Amino acid sequence: MKLDPKTYARMVRHAMPHSPVLKDCLWAFLVGGGICLAGEMLRQTYLAWYDAEMAGTLTSITLIFASAVATLFGWYQKLAVHAGAGTLVPITGFANSVVSPAIEFKTEGWVTGIGAHIFGIAGPVLAFGTLASWAWGVIYWAMSKGG
């Protein structure tokens, strides 16, 4: 069966599921904002006992731990189904991207399972982040030498 492009495009539009963009964006905003709000609440709580640097460190540790536990029990994935990109808030999303493969490949052993796959998702982010920071460092250095 040969179709012209307009007919094909019409068939695709008809067959595609409806994407509730506004609802998805609202969920992502609320969940991402909620994670950030929780982080700020933790930070303010830690500031009652520690200096700003230690409070920030403890906030990061707590968010990473909470994300890892939520991933371990499958709660993070259930939240991500509704919140989408809202769960990619950097520190919790990164923790999820490291813990998920560790859980998935644990049956293959420590080296060939967890060791080989743990940074399967997060590895490229680390590699390109390191490359980008190096490139910006060189640019910054060159600009400081030039004037």
Secondary structure, 3 states (H helix, E strand, C coil): CCCCHHHHHHHHHHHCCCCCHHHHHHHHHHHHHHHHHHHHHHHHHHHCCCCHHHHHHHHHHHHHHHHHHHHHCCHHHHHHHHHHHHHHCHHHHHHHHHHHHHHHCHHHCHHHHHHHHCCCCHHHHHHHHHHHHHHHHHHHHHHHHHC
